[in-house]
Amino acid sequence: MQKEKILKALEELRKSEKRKFIQTADLIVNLKNFDTKKNALSLIVELPHKIKDKKICGFLTKKSELVDTITKEEFSRYDIKEVKKLVNKYDAFISFAALMPAVATTFGKVLGPAGKMPSPKLGMLMKEDDKSIKEIIDKANKSVKVNTKEPSLKISIGKENMKDDDIAENVLSVYTTVFDALPRKKEQLRSVLIKFTMSKPIKLDIN
């Protein structure tokens, strides 16, 4: 996929009707001959350009000034109802690795199905120093998850108020990661489209 063709598609999208809110730019990847059960993909793509600052919560042994924190001593306060409130409040969760068994016990039943459970791929800290916490927050802010639960993938890759060049680079990053993960590569790609929240999608040339 060529960056120039993505930029041309974005130019066309910007001609669509203006809305009273900042629209999200989505990449839609439609697959074919792909069994979502046998070949399920679970990918985390670190984008070159951040879409937004996510609301992040940390499960740590002590309070941090860098992130909203729930310490081990506070875990007992959280029942299912309170954990559901957390899932609605925060975009992502990070955790000190040593606390993960306790995190799984207290929060896992809700965070797991919501796709927000910290994991070695994204969200797990081996050390609790400020440098490590800042690095994992930066990574979480730049990362998007791609799960093939159905043959049509919709992935947020930008905001309308970002530069076209930055959105295009995010598109290439996601597309390349998904393409490389497909067992039969281009044979399993039906189509790739880009759209804003309220616009009609524009088909991208994948040749």
C-alpha positions in Angstrom: 0.0 0.0 0.0 1.4 3.4 -1.0 1.3 6.4 1.3 0.5 8.7 -1.6 -2.8 6.8 -2.3 -3.8 7.1 1.4 -3.1 10.8 1.3 -5.3 11.1 -1.8 -8.1 9.2 -0.1 -7.9 11.5 2.9 -8.1 14.6 0.6 -11.4 13.2 -0.7 -12.7 12.5 2.8 -12.1 16.1 3.8 -14.5 17.2 1.1 -17.3 15.4 2.9 -19.8 17.3 5.0 -18.3 19.0 8.1 -19.6 17.9 11.5 -19.9 19.8 14.8 -17.5 17.4 16.5 -14.0 16.1 15.7 -14.5 12.8 13.8 -12.5 9.7 14.3 -10.6 8.3 11.3 -11.2 4.5 11.0 -9.4 1.9 8.9 -11.7 -1.0 7.8 -10.0 -4.2 6.8 -12.4 -6.8 5.3 -11.0 -10.4 5.2 -11.9 -13.4 3.1 -11.3 -17.1 3.4 -10.4 -16.4 7.0 -11.7 -18.6 9.8 -12.0 -16.3 12.8 -11.9 -19.2 15.2 -9.0 -21.2 13.7 -6.9 -18.2 12.7 -7.9 -15.6 15.3 -5.4 -12.8 15.5 -4.8 -10.7 18.6 -2.4 -7.9 17.8 -1.2 -4.7 19.4 0.0 -2.1 17.1 2.1 0.8 18.4 1.3 3.7 16.1 3.9 6.3 15.1 1.5 9.1 16.0 -0.7 9.3 19.1 -4.4 9.7 18.5 -5.3 10.9 22.0 -4.3 10.8 25.6 -6.1 7.8 27.1 -7.5 7.7 30.6 -5.3 5.2 32.3 -5.4 3.5 35.7 -2.6 1.7 37.4 -2.6 -1.3 39.8 0.5 -0.6 41.9 2.0 -1.2 45.3 2.2 2.6 46.0 0.5 5.7 44.7 2.0 7.4 41.7 1.8 11.0 40.6 1.9 9.9 37.0 -1.2 7.8 36.9 -4.5 7.3 38.8 -3.6 4.4 41.2 -5.3 1.6 42.9 -3.0 0.0 45.5 -3.1 -3.6 46.6 -4.5 -2.6 49.9 -7.5 -1.0 48.1 -8.4 -4.0 46.0 -10.8 -5.3 48.7 -13.0 -2.3 48.2 -14.0 -3.3 44.6 -16.9 -5.6 44.0 -18.3 -6.4 40.5 -20.4 -3.2 40.4 -17.4 -1.0 41.3 -15.1 -2.7 38.8 -17.7 -2.1 36.0 -17.5 1.6 36.9 -13.7 1.5 36.5 -14.1 -0.1 33.0 -16.4 2.7 31.9 -14.1 5.4 33.4 -10.7 4.3 32.0 -9.5 3.5 28.5 -6.6 1.3 29.7 -5.1 -0.3 32.7 -1.5 -1.0 33.7 -0.2 -3.2 36.5 3.0 -4.1 38.4 3.7 -7.7 37.3 3.9 -9.1 40.8 0.3 -7.9 41.5 -1.2 -9.7 38.4 -2.5 -12.7 40.3 -4.4 -10.4 42.7 -5.5 -8.2 39.8 -6.9 -11.2 37.9 -8.8 -12.4 41.0 -10.4 -9.0 41.8 -10.7 -7.3 38.4 -10.3 -10.0 35.8 -13.9 -11.1 35.3 -14.8 -7.6 34.1 -11.5 -6.3 32.6 -10.9 -9.5 30.6 -14.2 -9.5 28.6 -13.8 -5.7 28.1 -10.4 -6.3 26.5 -8.7 -4.1 29.1 -6.8 -6.6 31.2 -3.0 -5.7 31.5 -0.9 -8.3 29.7 2.8 -8.8 28.8 2.0 -7.4 25.4 0.7 -4.1 26.8 0.3 -2.8 30.3 2.6 -4.9 32.5 5.4 -3.3 34.5 8.4 -5.2 35.7 9.6 -2.1 37.8 7.5 0.6 39.5 9.9 3.5 39.0 8.7 6.7 37.3 10.7 6.1 34.1 9.1 2.6 33.6 5.6 4.0 34.4 6.0 6.9 32.0 7.2 4.6 29.2 4.3 2.2 29.6 1.8 5.1 29.6 3.4 6.5 26.4 3.1 3.0 24.8 -0.5 2.6 25.9 -1.4 6.0 24.5 0.1 5.1 21.1 -1.2 1.5 20.9 -4.3 0.1 19.3 -5.6 -3.5 19.7 -6.6 -5.5 16.6 -8.8 -8.6 17.3 -10.2 -10.7 14.5 -13.5 -11.6 16.2 -15.2 -11.2 12.8 -14.0 -11.0 9.2 -14.4 -7.2 9.1 -12.0 -5.2 11.3 -12.6 -1.6 12.2 -9.6 0.1 13.8 -9.3 3.8 14.9 -6.2 5.3 13.3 -6.6 9.0 13.9 -8.7 12.1 14.4 -10.0 14.5 11.9 -7.8 17.3 13.4 -4.5 15.4 12.8 -2.3 16.0 9.9 -3.0 13.8 6.9 0.6 12.7 6.8 0.4 11.5 10.4 -2.9 9.6 9.8 -1.4 8.0 6.6 1.6 6.8 8.6 -0.8 5.3 11.2 -2.7 3.6 8.4 0.5 2.0 7.0 1.5 0.8 10.5 -1.8 -1.0 11.1 -2.2 -2.3 7.6 1.4 -3.7 7.5 1.0 -5.4 10.9 -2.4 -7.0 10.0 -1.1 -8.0 6.5 2.1 -9.7 7.9 0.0 -11.6 10.5 -2.4 -13.1 7.9 -1.4 -16.7 7.1 -2.0 -16.3 3.3 -1.4 -12.6 3.1 -3.1 -10.8 0.2 -5.2 -13.9 -0.6 -7.1 -13.2 2.6 -7.7 -9.5 2.0 -11.1 -8.6 0.4 -10.8 -4.9 0.7 -9.4 -2.0 2.8 -11.3 1.2 3.3 -10.8 4.5 5.2 -13.5 6.7 6.6 -14.4 9.4 9.1 -17.1 8.7 11.7 -19.9 10.2 9.6 -18.5 9.9 6.1 -18.9 7.3 3.4 -15.8 5.0 3.3 -13.3 5.3 0.5 -11.6 2.2 -0.8 -7.8 2.0 -0.7 -5.7 0.4 -3.4 -3.9 -2.5 -1.8 -1.7 -3.3 -4.8 
